[in-house]
């Protein structure tokens, strides 16, 4: 976020979500292969990200999910043909 909390709340005309306890959005990041998902899993795990969903098969794809220190959620997803 590029604003201090007070400025951001003013811009929203309300209160921003507490991303440590609430969800606002999940960002999906596209991977080139299952191996690429596993590589990113190791990178974000070593960086100290909170893994909220271990690597798993999902329908025809493969994914895992993590949160950054502010609680924003991301998932890396390999989906054949995408």
mmCIF file as gemmi writes it, N, C-alpha and C atoms, coordinates in Angstrom:
data_model
loop_
_atom_site.group_PDB
_atom_site.id
_atom_site.type_symbol
_atom_site.label_atom_id
_atom_site.label_alt_id
_atom_site.label_comp_id
_atom_site.label_asym_id
_atom_site.label_entity_id
_atom_site.label_seq_id
_atom_site.pdbx_PDB_ins_code
_atom_site.Cartn_x
_atom_site.Cartn_y
_atom_site.Cartn_z
_atom_site.occupancy
_atom_site.B_iso_or_equiv
_atom_site.pdbx_formal_charge
_atom_site.auth_seq_id
_atom_site.auth_asym_id
_atom_site.pdbx_PDB_model_num
ATOM 1 N N . UNK Axp A 1 ? 0.844 -1.156 0 1 0 ? 1 A 1
ATOM 2 C CA . UNK Axp A 1 ? 0 0 0 1 0 ? 1 A 1
ATOM 3 C C . UNK Axp A 1 ? 0.899 1.231 0 1 0 ? 1 A 1
ATOM 4 N N . UNK Axp A 2 ? 0.482 2.239 -0.722 1 0 ? 2 A 1
ATOM 5 C CA . UNK Axp A 2 ? 1.293 3.436 -0.883 1 0 ? 2 A 1
ATOM 6 C C . UNK Axp A 2 ? 0.841 4.59 0.007 1 0 ? 2 A 1
ATOM 7 N N . UNK Axp A 3 ? -0.181 4.376 0.82 1 0 ? 3 A 1
ATOM 8 C CA . UNK Axp A 3 ? -0.691 5.413 1.708 1 0 ? 3 A 1
ATOM 9 C C . UNK Axp A 3 ? -0.5 4.999 3.156 1 0 ? 3 A 1
ATOM 10 N N . UNK Axp A 4 ? -0.339 5.974 4.038 1 0 ? 4 A 1
ATOM 11 C CA . UNK Axp A 4 ? -0.408 5.652 5.454 1 0 ? 4 A 1
ATOM 12 C C . UNK Axp A 4 ? -1.864 5.295 5.745 1 0 ? 4 A 1
ATOM 13 N N . UNK Axp A 5 ? -2.135 4.459 6.738 1 0 ? 5 A 1
ATOM 14 C CA . UNK Axp A 5 ? -3.519 4.005 6.979 1 0 ? 5 A 1
ATOM 15 C C . UNK Axp A 5 ? -4.552 5.118 7.074 1 0 ? 5 A 1
ATOM 16 N N . UNK Axp A 6 ? -4.226 6.207 7.743 1 0 ? 6 A 1
ATOM 17 C CA . UNK Axp A 6 ? -5.191 7.299 7.885 1 0 ? 6 A 1
ATOM 18 C C . UNK Axp A 6 ? -5.569 7.896 6.526 1 0 ? 6 A 1
ATOM 19 N N . UNK Axp A 7 ? -4.567 8.088 5.651 1 0 ? 7 A 1
ATOM 20 C CA . UNK Axp A 7 ? -4.827 8.648 4.321 1 0 ? 7 A 1
ATOM 21 C C . UNK Axp A 7 ? -5.631 7.67 3.467 1 0 ? 7 A 1
ATOM 22 N N . UNK Axp A 8 ? -5.312 6.402 3.58 1 0 ? 8 A 1
ATOM 23 C CA . UNK Axp A 8 ? -6.03 5.392 2.812 1 0 ? 8 A 1
ATOM 24 C C . UNK Axp A 8 ? -7.495 5.324 3.239 1 0 ? 8 A 1
ATOM 25 N N . UNK Axp A 9 ? -7.735 5.323 4.54 1 0 ? 9 A 1
ATOM 26 C CA . UNK Axp A 9 ? -9.119 5.308 5.039 1 0 ? 9 A 1
ATOM 27 C C . UNK Axp A 9 ? -9.882 6.533 4.559 1 0 ? 9 A 1
ATOM 28 N N . UNK Axp A 10 ? -9.214 7.675 4.523 1 0 ? 10 A 1
ATOM 29 C CA . UNK Axp A 10 ? -9.863 8.885 4.018 1 0 ? 10 A 1
ATOM 30 C C . UNK Axp A 10 ? -10.212 8.732 2.542 1 0 ? 10 A 1
ATOM 31 N N . UNK Axp A 11 ? -9.287 8.174 1.761 1 0 ? 11 A 1
ATOM 32 C CA . UNK Axp A 11 ? -9.547 7.976 0.331 1 0 ? 11 A 1
ATOM 33 C C . UNK Axp A 11 ? -10.694 6.997 0.106 1 0 ? 11 A 1
ATOM 34 N N . UNK Axp A 12 ? -10.817 6.003 0.991 1 0 ? 12 A 1
ATOM 35 C CA . UNK Axp A 12 ? -11.902 5.017 0.883 1 0 ? 12 A 1
ATOM 36 C C . UNK Axp A 12 ? -13.237 5.567 1.365 1 0 ? 12 A 1
ATOM 37 N N . UNK Axp A 13 ? -13.159 6.623 2.156 1 0 ? 13 A 1
ATOM 38 C CA . UNK Axp A 13 ? -14.346 7.138 2.854 1 0 ? 13 A 1
ATOM 39 C C . UNK Axp A 13 ? -14.909 6.046 3.759 1 0 ? 13 A 1
ATOM 40 N N . UNK Axp A 14 ? -13.982 5.336 4.37 1 0 ? 14 A 1
ATOM 41 C CA . UNK Axp A 14 ? -14.35 4.248 5.265 1 0 ? 14 A 1
ATOM 42 C C . UNK Axp A 14 ? -13.103 3.657 5.88 1 0 ? 14 A 1
ATOM 43 N N . UNK Axp A 15 ? -13.225 2.456 6.387 1 0 ? 15 A 1
ATOM 44 C CA . UNK Axp A 15 ? -12.107 1.774 7.037 1 0 ? 15 A 1
ATOM 45 C C . UNK Axp A 15 ? -11.62 0.635 6.158 1 0 ? 15 A 1
ATOM 46 N N . UNK Axp A 16 ? -10.308 0.532 6.011 1 0 ? 16 A 1
ATOM 47 C CA . UNK Axp A 16 ? -9.747 -0.565 5.225 1 0 ? 16 A 1
ATOM 48 C C . UNK Axp A 16 ? -9.854 -1.87 6.004 1 0 ? 16 A 1
ATOM 49 N N . UNK Axp A 17 ? -9.793 -2.974 5.274 1 0 ? 17 A 1
ATOM 50 C CA . UNK Axp A 17 ? -9.882 -4.3 5.895 1 0 ? 17 A 1
ATOM 51 C C . UNK Axp A 17 ? -8.615 -4.597 6.684 1 0 ? 17 A 1
ATOM 52 N N . UNK Axp A 18 ? -8.761 -5.307 7.784 1 0 ? 18 A 1
ATOM 53 C CA . UNK Axp A 18 ? -7.61 -5.819 8.524 1 0 ? 18 A 1
ATOM 54 C C . UNK Axp A 18 ? -7.227 -7.132 7.858 1 0 ? 18 A 1
ATOM 55 N N . UNK Axp A 19 ? -6.234 -7.098 6.986 1 0 ? 19 A 1
ATOM 56 C CA . UNK Axp A 19 ? -5.905 -8.268 6.17 1 0 ? 19 A 1
ATOM 57 C C . UNK Axp A 19 ? -5.269 -9.396 6.966 1 0 ? 19 A 1
ATOM 58 N N . UNK Axp A 20 ? -4.971 -9.158 8.241 1 0 ? 20 A 1
ATOM 59 C CA . UNK Axp A 20 ? -4.464 -10.25 9.074 1 0 ? 20 A 1
ATOM 60 C C . UNK Axp A 20 ? -5.61 -11.148 9.544 1 0 ? 20 A 1
ATOM 61 N N . UNK Axp A 21 ? -6.838 -10.632 9.546 1 0 ? 21 A 1
ATOM 62 C CA . UNK Axp A 21 ? -7.987 -11.416 10.009 1 0 ? 21 A 1
ATOM 63 C C . UNK Axp A 21 ? -9.115 -11.499 8.995 1 0 ? 21 A 1
ATOM 64 N N . UNK Axp A 22 ? -9.062 -10.688 7.943 1 0 ? 22 A 1
ATOM 65 C CA . UNK Axp A 22 ? -10.123 -10.644 6.938 1 0 ? 22 A 1
ATOM 66 C C . UNK Axp A 22 ? -9.528 -10.835 5.547 1 0 ? 22 A 1
ATOM 67 N N . UNK Axp A 23 ? -10.372 -11.165 4.602 1 0 ? 23 A 1
ATOM 68 C CA . UNK Axp A 23 ? -9.931 -11.316 3.216 1 0 ? 23 A 1
ATOM 69 C C . UNK Axp A 23 ? -10.514 -10.196 2.386 1 0 ? 23 A 1
ATOM 70 N N . UNK Axp A 24 ? -9.693 -9.648 1.515 1 0 ? 24 A 1
ATOM 71 C CA . UNK Axp A 24 ? -10.174 -8.624 0.612 1 0 ? 24 A 1
ATOM 72 C C . UNK Axp A 24 ? -10.133 -9.11 -0.831 1 0 ? 24 A 1
ATOM 73 N N . UNK Axp A 25 ? -9.11 -9.886 -1.148 1 0 ? 25 A 1
ATOM 74 C CA . UNK Axp A 25 ? -8.903 -10.367 -2.514 1 0 ? 25 A 1
ATOM 75 C C . UNK Axp A 25 ? -7.807 -11.433 -2.473 1 0 ? 25 A 1
ATOM 76 N N . UNK Axp A 26 ? -7.76 -12.264 -3.478 1 0 ? 26 A 1
ATOM 77 C CA . UNK Axp A 26 ? -6.622 -13.18 -3.628 1 0 ? 26 A 1
ATOM 78 C C . UNK Axp A 26 ? -6.051 -12.952 -5.024 1 0 ? 26 A 1
ATOM 79 N N . UNK Axp A 27 ? -4.759 -12.775 -5.087 1 0 ? 27 A 1
ATOM 80 C CA . UNK Axp A 27 ? -4.077 -12.548 -6.352 1 0 ? 27 A 1
ATOM 81 C C . UNK Axp A 27 ? -3.6 -13.889 -6.883 1 0 ? 27 A 1
ATOM 82 N N . UNK Axp A 28 ? -3.936 -14.209 -8.125 1 0 ? 28 A 1
ATOM 83 C CA . UNK Axp A 28 ? -3.491 -15.456 -8.746 1 0 ? 28 A 1
ATOM 84 C C . UNK Axp A 28 ? -2.308 -15.169 -9.653 1 0 ? 28 A 1
ATOM 85 N N . UNK Axp A 29 ? -1.255 -15.934 -9.476 1 0 ? 29 A 1
ATOM 86 C CA . UNK Axp A 29 ? -0.044 -15.807 -10.266 1 0 ? 29 A 1
ATOM 87 C C . UNK Axp A 29 ? 0.107 -17.068 -11.104 1 0 ? 29 A 1
ATOM 88 N N . UNK Axp A 30 ? 0.302 -16.904 -12.387 1 0 ? 30 A 1
ATOM 89 C CA . UNK Axp A 30 ? 0.352 -18.03 -13.304 1 0 ? 30 A 1
ATOM 90 C C . UNK Axp A 30 ? 1.75 -18.639 -13.356 1 0 ? 30 A 1
ATOM 91 N N . UNK Axp A 31 ? 1.812 -19.935 -13.232 1 0 ? 31 A 1
ATOM 92 C CA . UNK Axp A 31 ? 3.077 -20.671 -13.33 1 0 ? 31 A 1
ATOM 93 C C . UNK Axp A 31 ? 3.137 -21.396 -14.666 1 0 ? 31 A 1
ATOM 94 N N . UNK Axp A 32 ? 4.353 -21.669 -15.12 1 0 ? 32 A 1
ATOM 95 C CA . UNK Axp A 32 ? 4.547 -22.324 -16.413 1 0 ? 32 A 1
ATOM 96 C C . UNK Axp A 32 ? 4.445 -23.842 -16.356 1 0 ? 32 A 1
ATOM 97 N N . UNK Axp A 33 ? 4.573 -24.403 -15.139 1 0 ? 33 A 1
ATOM 98 C CA . UNK Axp A 33 ? 4.563 -25.865 -15.002 1 0 ? 33 A 1
ATOM 99 C C . UNK Axp A 33 ? 4.335 -26.217 -13.537 1 0 ? 33 A 1
ATOM 100 N N . UNK Axp A 34 ? 4.087 -27.489 -13.277 1 0 ? 34 A 1
ATOM 101 C CA . UNK Axp A 34 ? 3.979 -27.971 -11.89 1 0 ? 34 A 1
ATOM 102 C C . UNK Axp A 34 ? 5.297 -27.728 -11.154 1 0 ? 34 A 1
ATOM 103 N N . UNK Axp A 35 ? 6.413 -27.945 -11.843 1 0 ? 35 A 1
ATOM 104 C CA . UNK Axp A 35 ? 7.723 -27.734 -11.237 1 0 ? 35 A 1
ATOM 105 C C . UNK Axp A 35 ? 7.918 -26.264 -10.858 1 0 ? 35 A 1
ATOM 106 N N . UNK Axp A 36 ? 7.401 -25.368 -11.692 1 0 ? 36 A 1
ATOM 107 C CA . UNK Axp A 36 ? 7.493 -23.943 -11.417 1 0 ? 36 A 1
ATOM 108 C C . UNK Axp A 36 ? 6.692 -23.583 -10.157 1 0 ? 36 A 1
ATOM 109 N N . UNK Axp A 37 ? 5.532 -24.205 -9.968 1 0 ? 37 A 1
ATOM 110 C CA . UNK Axp A 37 ? 4.753 -24.005 -8.733 1 0 ? 37 A 1
ATOM 111 C C . UNK Axp A 37 ? 5.587 -24.439 -7.535 1 0 ? 37 A 1
ATOM 112 N N . UNK Axp A 38 ? 6.217 -25.61 -7.628 1 0 ? 38 A 1
ATOM 113 C CA . UNK Axp A 38 ? 7.038 -26.108 -6.525 1 0 ? 38 A 1
ATOM 114 C C . UNK Axp A 38 ? 8.247 -25.206 -6.251 1 0 ? 38 A 1
ATOM 115 N N . UNK Axp A 39 ? 8.84 -24.659 -7.305 1 0 ? 39 A 1
ATOM 116 C CA . UNK Axp A 39 ? 9.966 -23.733 -7.127 1 0 ? 39 A 1
ATOM 117 C C . UNK Axp A 39 ? 9.508 -22.497 -6.349 1 0 ? 39 A 1
ATOM 118 N N . UNK Axp A 40 ? 8.357 -21.933 -6.749 1 0 ? 40 A 1
ATOM 119 C CA . UNK Axp A 40 ? 7.837 -20.743 -6.059 1 0 ? 40 A 1
ATOM 120 C C . UNK Axp A 40 ? 7.422 -21.061 -4.635 1 0 ? 40 A 1
ATOM 121 N N . UNK Axp A 41 ? 6.927 -22.257 -4.398 1 0 ? 41 A 1
ATOM 122 C CA . UNK Axp A 41 ? 6.578 -22.681 -3.039 1 0 ? 41 A 1
ATOM 123 C C . UNK Axp A 41 ? 7.821 -22.594 -2.141 1 0 ? 41 A 1
ATOM 124 N N . UNK Axp A 42 ? 8.937 -23.114 -2.608 1 0 ? 42 A 1
ATOM 125 C CA . UNK Axp A 42 ? 10.174 -23.083 -1.819 1 0 ? 42 A 1
ATOM 126 C C . UNK Axp A 42 ? 10.66 -21.65 -1.614 1 0 ? 42 A 1
ATOM 127 N N . UNK Axp A 43 ? 10.567 -20.817 -2.641 1 0 ? 43 A 1
ATOM 128 C CA . UNK Axp A 43 ? 11.022 -19.427 -2.546 1 0 ? 43 A 1
ATOM 129 C C . UNK Axp A 43 ? 10.214 -18.653 -1.503 1 0 ? 43 A 1
ATOM 130 N N . UNK Axp A 44 ? 8.888 -18.719 -1.587 1 0 ? 44 A 1
ATOM 131 C CA . UNK Axp A 44 ? 8.076 -17.927 -0.652 1 0 ? 44 A 1
ATOM 132 C C . UNK Axp A 44 ? 8.134 -18.504 0.763 1 0 ? 44 A 1
ATOM 133 N N . UNK Axp A 45 ? 8.287 -19.823 0.87 1 0 ? 45 A 1
ATOM 134 C CA . UNK Axp A 45 ? 8.423 -20.447 2.188 1 0 ? 45 A 1
ATOM 135 C C . UNK Axp A 45 ? 9.71 -19.975 2.869 1 0 ? 45 A 1
ATOM 136 N N . UNK Axp A 46 ? 10.82 -19.97 2.119 1 0 ? 46 A 1
ATOM 137 C CA . UNK Axp A 46 ? 12.103 -19.5 2.666 1 0 ? 46 A 1
ATOM 138 C C . UNK Axp A 46 ? 12.054 -18.023 3.018 1 0 ? 46 A 1
ATOM 139 N N . UNK Axp A 47 ? 11.241 -17.254 2.296 1 0 ? 47 A 1
ATOM 140 C CA . UNK Axp A 47 ? 11.123 -15.814 2.56 1 0 ? 47 A 1
ATOM 141 C C . UNK Axp A 47 ? 10.261 -15.535 3.784 1 0 ? 47 A 1
ATOM 142 N N . UNK Axp A 48 ? 9.635 -16.564 4.334 1 0 ? 48 A 1
ATOM 143 C CA . UNK Axp A 48 ? 8.847 -16.39 5.547 1 0 ? 48 A 1
ATOM 144 C C . UNK Axp A 48 ? 7.368 -16.155 5.335 1 0 ? 48 A 1
ATOM 145 N N . UNK Axp A 49 ? 6.894 -16.37 4.128 1 0 ? 49 A 1
ATOM 146 C CA . UNK Axp A 49 ? 5.46 -16.206 3.872 1 0 ? 49 A 1
ATOM 147 C C . UNK Axp A 49 ? 4.665 -17.262 4.635 1 0 ? 49 A 1
ATOM 148 N N . UNK Axp A 50 ? 3.445 -16.921 4.994 1 0 ? 50 A 1
ATOM 149 C CA . UNK Axp A 50 ? 2.562 -17.875 5.659 1 0 ? 50 A 1
ATOM 150 C C . UNK Axp A 50 ? 1.853 -18.702 4.586 1 0 ? 50 A 1
ATOM 151 N N . UNK Axp A 51 ? 2.126 -19.998 4.57 1 0 ? 51 A 1
ATOM 152 C CA . UNK Axp A 51 ? 1.479 -20.895 3.613 1 0 ? 51 A 1
ATOM 153 C C . UNK Axp A 51 ? 0.108 -21.264 4.181 1 0 ? 51 A 1
ATOM 154 N N . UNK Axp A 52 ? -0.954 -20.906 3.464 1 0 ? 52 A 1
ATOM 155 C CA . UNK Axp A 52 ? -2.288 -21.265 3.947 1 0 ? 52 A 1
ATOM 156 C C . UNK Axp A 52 ? -2.894 -22.418 3.17 1 0 ? 52 A 1
ATOM 157 N N . UNK Axp A 53 ? -2.249 -22.799 2.072 1 0 ? 53 A 1
ATOM 158 C CA . UNK Axp A 53 ? -2.713 -23.935 1.278 1 0 ? 53 A 1
ATOM 159 C C . UNK Axp A 53 ? -1.482 -24.618 0.672 1 0 ? 53 A 1
ATOM 160 N N . UNK Axp A 54 ? -1.194 -25.817 1.143 1 0 ? 54 A 1
ATOM 161 C CA . UNK Axp A 54 ? -0.038 -26.567 0.644 1 0 ? 54 A 1
ATOM 162 C C . UNK Axp A 54 ? -0.25 -26.92 -0.835 1 0 ? 54 A 1
ATOM 163 N N . UNK Axp A 55 ? 0.84 -27.193 -1.577 1 0 ? 55 A 1
ATOM 164 C CA . UNK Axp A 55 ? 0.7 -27.573 -2.981 1 0 ? 55 A 1
ATOM 165 C C . UNK Axp A 55 ? -0.264 -28.757 -3.135 1 0 ? 55 A 1
ATOM 166 N N . UNK Axp A 56 ? -1.157 -28.628 -4.106 1 0 ? 56 A 1
ATOM 167 C CA . UNK Axp A 56 ? -2.153 -29.675 -4.331 1 0 ? 56 A 1
ATOM 168 C C . UNK Axp A 56 ? -2.653 -29.645 -5.768 1 0 ? 56 A 1
ATOM 169 N N . UNK Axp A 57 ? -3.134 -30.804 -6.21 1 0 ? 57 A 1
ATOM 170 C CA . UNK Axp A 57 ? -3.816 -30.884 -7.49 1 0 ? 57 A 1
ATOM 171 C C . UNK Axp A 57 ? -5.192 -30.269 -7.322 1 0 ? 57 A 1
ATOM 172 N N . UNK Axp A 58 ? -5.592 -29.453 -8.294 1 0 ? 58 A 1
ATOM 173 C CA . UNK Axp A 58 ? -6.922 -28.865 -8.278 1 0 ? 58 A 1
ATOM 174 C C . UNK Axp A 58 ? -7.49 -29.014 -9.68 1 0 ? 58 A 1
ATOM 175 N N . UNK Axp A 59 ? -8.497 -29.883 -9.817 1 0 ? 59 A 1
ATOM 176 C CA . UNK Axp A 59 ? -9.048 -30.226 -11.124 1 0 ? 59 A 1
ATOM 177 C C . UNK Axp A 59 ? -7.888 -30.596 -12.035 1 0 ? 59 A 1
ATOM 178 N N . UNK Axp A 60 ? -7.703 -29.9 -13.182 1 0 ? 60 A 1
ATOM 179 C CA . UNK Axp A 60 ? -6.583 -30.243 -14.065 1 0 ? 60 A 1
ATOM 180 C C . UNK Axp A 60 ? -5.321 -29.442 -13.75 1 0 ? 60 A 1
ATOM 181 N N . UNK Axp A 61 ? -5.376 -28.578 -12.747 1 0 ? 61 A 1
ATOM 182 C CA . UNK Axp A 61 ? -4.238 -27.729 -12.409 1 0 ? 61 A 1
ATOM 183 C C . UNK Axp A 61 ? -3.509 -28.164 -11.155 1 0 ? 61 A 1
ATOM 184 N N . UNK Axp A 62 ? -2.607 -27.291 -10.708 1 0 ? 62 A 1
ATOM 185 C CA . UNK Axp A 62 ? -1.764 -27.538 -9.541 1 0 ? 62 A 1
ATOM 186 C C . UNK Axp A 62 ? -1.506 -26.182 -8.904 1 0 ? 62 A 1
ATOM 187 N N . UNK Axp A 63 ? -1.641 -26.073 -7.578 1 0 ? 63 A 1
ATOM 188 C CA . UNK Axp A 63 ? -1.612 -24.767 -6.941 1 0 ? 63 A 1
ATOM 189 C C . UNK Axp A 63 ? -1.136 -24.833 -5.496 1 0 ? 63 A 1
ATOM 190 N N . UNK Axp A 64 ? -0.782 -23.694 -4.934 1 0 ? 64 A 1
ATOM 191 C CA . UNK Axp A 64 ? -0.593 -23.512 -3.492 1 0 ? 64 A 1
ATOM 192 C C . UNK Axp A 64 ? -0.892 -22.056 -3.177 1 0 ? 64 A 1
ATOM 193 N N . UNK Axp A 65 ? -1.184 -21.769 -1.908 1 0 ? 65 A 1
ATOM 194 C CA . UNK Axp A 65 ? -1.514 -20.407 -1.517 1 0 ? 65 A 1
ATOM 195 C C . UNK Axp A 65 ? -0.671 -19.921 -0.357 1 0 ? 65 A 1
ATOM 196 N N . UNK Axp A 66 ? -0.388 -18.613 -0.343 1 0 ? 66 A 1
ATOM 197 C CA . UNK Axp A 66 ? 0.401 -18.018 0.732 1 0 ? 66 A 1
ATOM 198 C C . UNK Axp A 66 ? -0.066 -16.592 0.994 1 0 ? 66 A 1
ATOM 199 N N . UNK Axp A 67 ? 0.307 -16.075 2.155 1 0 ? 67 A 1
ATOM 200 C CA . UNK Axp A 67 ? -0.002 -14.691 2.513 1 0 ? 67 A 1
ATOM 201 C C . UNK Axp A 67 ? 1.298 -13.943 2.792 1 0 ? 67 A 1
ATOM 202 N N . UNK Axp A 68 ? 1.343 -12.675 2.386 1 0 ? 68 A 1
ATOM 203 C CA . UNK Axp A 68 ? 2.505 -11.839 2.687 1 0 ? 68 A 1
ATOM 204 C C . UNK Axp A 68 ? 2.411 -11.339 4.131 1 0 ? 68 A 1
ATOM 205 N N . UNK Axp A 69 ? 3.431 -10.622 4.613 1 0 ? 69 A 1
ATOM 206 C CA . UNK Axp A 69 ? 3.407 -10.175 6.012 1 0 ? 69 A 1
ATOM 207 C C . UNK Axp A 69 ? 2.205 -9.299 6.38 1 0 ? 69 A 1
ATOM 208 N N . UNK Axp A 70 ? 1.618 -8.611 5.397 1 0 ? 70 A 1
ATOM 209 C CA . UNK Axp A 70 ? 0.437 -7.785 5.663 1 0 ? 70 A 1
ATOM 210 C C . UNK Axp A 70 ? -0.858 -8.585 5.6 1 0 ? 70 A 1
ATOM 211 N N . UNK Axp A 71 ? -0.757 -9.867 5.233 1 0 ? 71 A 1
ATOM 212 C CA . UNK Axp A 71 ? -1.938 -10.711 5.173 1 0 ? 71 A 1
ATOM 213 C C . UNK Axp A 71 ? -2.589 -10.805 3.797 1 0 ? 71 A 1
ATOM 214 N N . UNK Axp A 72 ? -2.017 -10.136 2.779 1 0 ? 72 A 1
ATOM 215 C CA . UNK Axp A 72 ? -2.577 -10.241 1.433 1 0 ? 72 A 1
ATOM 216 C C . UNK Axp A 72 ? -2.337 -11.659 0.913 1 0 ? 72 A 1
ATOM 217 N N . UNK Axp A 73 ? -3.358 -12.242 0.32 1 0 ? 73 A 1
ATOM 218 C CA . UNK Axp A 73 ? -3.262 -13.639 -0.117 1 0 ? 73 A 1
ATOM 219 C C . UNK Axp A 73 ? -2.982 -13.745 -1.614 1 0 ? 73 A 1
ATOM 220 N N . UNK Axp A 74 ? -2.16 -14.747 -1.922 1 0 ? 74 A 1
ATOM 221 C CA . UNK Axp A 74 ? -1.762 -15.04 -3.299 1 0 ? 74 A 1
ATOM 222 C C . UNK Axp A 74 ? -1.87 -16.546 -3.518 1 0 ? 74 A 1
ATOM 223 N N . UNK Axp A 75 ? -2.057 -16.936 -4.765 1 0 ? 75 A 1
ATOM 224 C CA . UNK Axp A 75 ? -1.879 -18.337 -5.094 1 0 ? 75 A 1
ATOM 225 C C . UNK Axp A 75 ? -1.109 -18.444 -6.39 1 0 ? 75 A 1
ATOM 226 N N . UNK Axp A 76 ? -0.22 -19.429 -6.438 1 0 ? 76 A 1
ATOM 227 C CA . UNK Axp A 76 ? 0.467 -19.77 -7.681 1 0 ? 76 A 1
ATOM 228 C C . UNK Axp A 76 ? -0.316 -20.913 -8.277 1 0 ? 76 A 1
ATOM 229 N N . UNK Axp A 77 ? -0.611 -20.799 -9.552 1 0 ? 77 A 1
ATOM 230 C CA . UNK Axp A 77 ? -1.46 -21.774 -10.214 1 0 ? 77 A 1
ATOM 231 C C . UNK Axp A 77 ? -0.875 -22.172 -11.559 1 0 ? 77 A 1
ATOM 232 N N . UNK Axp A 78 ? -0.718 -23.464 -11.752 1 0 ? 78 A 1
ATOM 233 C CA . UNK Axp A 78 ? -0.397 -23.987 -13.077 1 0 ? 78 A 1
ATOM 234 C C . UNK Axp A 78 ? -1.693 -24.584 -13.621 1 0 ? 78 A 1
ATOM 235 N N . UNK Axp A 79 ? -2.089 -24.109 -14.801 1 0 ? 79 A 1
ATOM 236 C CA . UNK Axp A 79 ? -3.278 -24.605 -15.443 1 0 ? 79 A 1
ATOM 237 C C . UNK Axp A 79 ? -2.917 -24.882 -16.892 1 0 ? 79 A 1
ATOM 238 N N . UNK Axp A 80 ? -2.863 -26.167 -17.288 1 0 ? 80 A 1
ATOM 239 C CA . UNK Axp A 80 ? -2.447 -26.48 -18.653 1 0 ? 80 A 1
ATOM 240 C C . UNK Axp A 80 ? -3.265 -25.713 -19.704 1 0 ? 80 A 1
ATOM 241 N N . UNK Axp A 81 ? -2.548 -25.148 -20.661 1 0 ? 81 A 1
ATOM 242 C CA . UNK Axp A 81 ? -3.202 -24.425 -21.739 1 0 ? 81 A 1
ATOM 243 C C . UNK Axp A 81 ? -3.516 -22.978 -21.432 1 0 ? 81 A 1
ATOM 244 N N . UNK Axp A 82 ? -3.183 -22.533 -20.23 1 0 ? 82 A 1
ATOM 245 C CA . UNK Axp A 82 ? -3.484 -21.143 -19.89 1 0 ? 82 A 1
ATOM 246 C C . UNK Axp A 82 ? -2.288 -20.273 -20.085 1 0 ? 82 A 1
